[in-house]
Amino acid sequence: MTAAKARPPADLVVAAQAGDQRAISELLVICQPDIRRYARQTCKSQDIDDAVQDAMIVLYRQVGTLRVAAALLSWLFAVVKRECLRQVRLAARFAGSSTGAEAEPDISRPDHELRLDIDAALISLPEHYRAIIILRDIEELTIGEIAARLSITEQAAKARLHRARTLVREYLGPES
């Protein structure tokens, strides 16, 4: 693994989450090359700098909200992707596009990246939402079985599953 692709040290992420300004600055320096590389693959050329800048601002302002230090890069990649999509939609709106076909970005995401994004999305969920998604979508239990296992009503299980899936969709962005 090259130094450019190395994950930031977990203790640095934890220090940044605790509000250590020096750690946040180091994270900005460490993460920027990976974020820029991902933006070059994901965005149109004129949107790269905006996407990188947005990711760095989000890192600076919201690193404390990250639940798992190991998910930092996946989280930042999702920010870059959302910014690229926002820029495409904005350009389409200014161009007077009414079909929406031009607003679709030319993004093809390999399966391994999708898996990483989904993993990061699940990690970011509160435990009660993560558990219900795992029980339904991975263990393939029925709503009744999930309700019994979690000691909740079937209606509560359905509502919780719906909310959990909505949160995952929001995390993954509008194209998912």
C-alpha positions as CSV (number, residue, x, y, z in Angstrom):
1,M,0.0,0.0,0.0
2,T,1.4,3.4,-1.0
3,A,1.6,6.3,1.4
4,A,-1.0,8.2,-0.6
5,K,-3.5,5.4,-0.2
6,A,-2.9,4.9,3.5
7,R,-5.8,5.6,5.9
8,P,-5.3,8.4,8.3
9,P,-4.3,7.0,11.8
10,A,-7.3,6.3,13.9
11,D,-5.8,8.2,16.9
12,L,-5.5,11.3,14.7
13,V,-9.2,11.0,13.7
14,V,-10.2,10.6,17.3
15,A,-8.1,13.6,18.3
16,A,-9.8,15.6,15.6
17,Q,-13.2,14.5,16.7
18,A,-12.3,15.7,20.2
19,G,-11.7,19.2,18.8
20,D,-7.9,19.1,18.5
21,Q,-7.3,21.8,15.8
22,R,-3.8,20.5,15.1
23,A,-5.2,17.0,14.4
24,I,-7.9,18.5,12.1
25,S,-5.2,20.4,10.2
26,E,-3.2,17.2,9.8
27,L,-6.3,15.3,8.6
28,L,-6.9,18.0,6.0
29,V,-3.4,17.6,4.7
30,I,-3.4,13.8,4.8
31,C,-6.9,13.4,3.2
32,Q,-6.7,16.0,0.4
33,P,-4.7,13.9,-2.1
34,D,-7.0,11.0,-1.8
35,I,-10.1,13.3,-2.0
36,R,-8.6,15.1,-5.1
37,R,-7.9,11.7,-6.8
38,Y,-11.4,10.5,-6.2
39,A,-12.9,13.8,-7.4
40,R,-10.8,13.5,-10.6
41,Q,-12.4,10.1,-11.2
42,T,-15.9,11.2,-10.2
43,C,-16.5,14.8,-11.2
44,K,-16.4,16.8,-14.4
45,S,-13.1,18.6,-14.6
46,Q,-14.5,22.0,-13.8
47,D,-16.2,20.7,-10.6
48,I,-13.1,19.0,-9.1
49,D,-11.9,22.0,-7.0
50,D,-15.4,22.7,-5.7
51,A,-15.9,19.1,-4.7
52,V,-12.5,18.9,-2.9
53,Q,-13.1,22.2,-1.1
54,D,-16.6,21.1,0.0
55,A,-15.2,17.8,1.4
56,M,-12.5,19.7,3.3
57,I,-15.0,22.1,4.8
58,V,-17.2,19.2,5.8
59,L,-14.2,17.4,7.4
60,Y,-13.3,20.6,9.3
61,R,-16.8,21.3,10.5
62,Q,-18.3,17.9,11.0
63,V,-15.5,15.4,11.9
64,G,-16.9,15.2,15.4
65,T,-20.1,13.7,14.1
66,L,-18.3,10.7,12.5
67,R,-19.1,7.6,14.4
68,V,-16.3,5.3,13.3
69,A,-12.8,6.7,12.7
70,A,-12.1,4.0,10.0
71,A,-15.0,5.3,7.9
72,L,-13.5,8.7,7.4
73,L,-12.4,8.3,3.8
74,S,-15.6,6.6,2.7
75,W,-17.5,9.5,4.4
76,L,-15.4,12.1,2.5
77,F,-15.8,10.2,-0.8
78,A,-19.6,10.4,-0.3
79,V,-19.3,14.1,0.3
80,V,-17.3,14.5,-3.0
81,K,-19.8,12.5,-4.9
82,R,-22.7,14.5,-3.6
83,E,-21.0,17.7,-4.5
84,C,-20.2,16.5,-8.0
85,L,-23.9,15.5,-8.5
86,R,-25.0,18.9,-7.1
87,Q,-22.7,20.7,-9.6
88,V,-24.1,18.7,-12.5
89,R,-27.7,19.5,-11.4
90,L,-26.9,23.1,-11.0
91,A,-25.3,23.3,-14.4
92,A,-28.3,21.6,-16.0
93,R,-30.6,24.0,-14.2
94,F,-28.7,27.0,-15.6
95,A,-28.6,25.5,-19.0
96,G,-32.4,25.3,-19.0
97,S,-32.5,21.6,-19.2
98,S,-36.0,20.3,-18.7
99,T,-35.5,16.6,-19.5
100,G,-33.1,15.8,-16.7
101,A,-31.2,13.4,-19.0
102,E,-28.3,15.9,-19.2
103,A,-28.3,16.1,-15.4
104,E,-27.2,12.5,-15.0
105,P,-23.5,12.4,-14.2
106,D,-21.1,10.0,-16.0
107,I,-20.3,8.0,-12.8
108,S,-19.8,4.3,-12.9
109,R,-19.1,3.0,-9.4
110,P,-17.3,-0.4,-9.2
111,D,-18.8,-3.0,-6.9
112,H,-16.0,-2.7,-4.3
113,E,-16.6,1.0,-4.0
114,L,-20.4,0.5,-3.6
115,R,-19.7,-2.1,-0.9
116,L,-17.4,0.3,1.0
117,D,-20.1,3.0,0.7
118,I,-22.8,0.7,2.0
119,D,-20.6,-0.4,4.8
120,A,-19.8,3.1,5.8
121,A,-23.6,4.0,5.6
122,L,-24.4,1.1,7.9
123,I,-21.7,2.0,10.3
124,S,-23.0,5.5,10.5
125,L,-26.5,4.4,11.5
126,P,-27.6,4.3,15.2
127,E,-27.5,0.7,16.5
128,H,-31.3,0.2,16.5
129,Y,-31.5,1.1,12.8
130,R,-28.4,-0.9,11.9
131,A,-29.8,-4.0,13.7
132,I,-33.1,-3.9,11.8
133,I,-31.4,-3.6,8.4
134,I,-29.1,-6.5,9.2
135,L,-32.0,-8.6,10.4
136,R,-34.2,-7.9,7.3
137,D,-31.8,-7.4,4.4
138,I,-28.9,-9.6,5.4
139,E,-30.4,-12.3,7.6
140,E,-33.6,-12.1,5.6
141,L,-35.9,-12.4,8.5
142,T,-39.6,-11.5,8.1
143,I,-41.1,-8.5,9.8
144,G,-42.8,-10.7,12.3
145,E,-39.6,-12.5,13.2
146,I,-37.7,-9.2,13.5
147,A,-40.5,-7.8,15.8
148,A,-40.3,-10.9,18.0
149,R,-36.5,-10.8,18.2
150,L,-36.4,-7.1,19.0
151,S,-39.5,-7.2,21.3
152,I,-41.3,-4.5,19.4
153,T,-44.6,-4.5,17.4
154,E,-44.6,-5.3,13.7
155,Q,-45.7,-1.7,13.0
156,A,-42.7,-0.4,14.9
157,A,-40.4,-2.8,13.0
158,K,-41.8,-1.6,9.7
159,A,-41.4,2.0,10.7
160,R,-37.9,1.5,11.9
161,L,-36.9,-0.4,8.8
162,H,-38.3,2.3,6.6
163,R,-36.4,5.0,8.5
164,A,-33.2,3.0,8.5
165,R,-33.4,2.5,4.7
166,T,-34.1,6.2,4.2
167,L,-31.0,7.1,6.3
168,V,-28.9,4.8,4.2
169,R,-30.3,6.3,0.9
170,E,-29.5,9.8,2.3
171,Y,-26.0,8.8,3.2
172,L,-25.3,7.2,-0.2
173,G,-26.7,10.2,-2.0
174,P,-29.5,10.8,-4.5
175,E,-28.2,8.5,-7.2
176,S,-28.4,5.4,-5.1
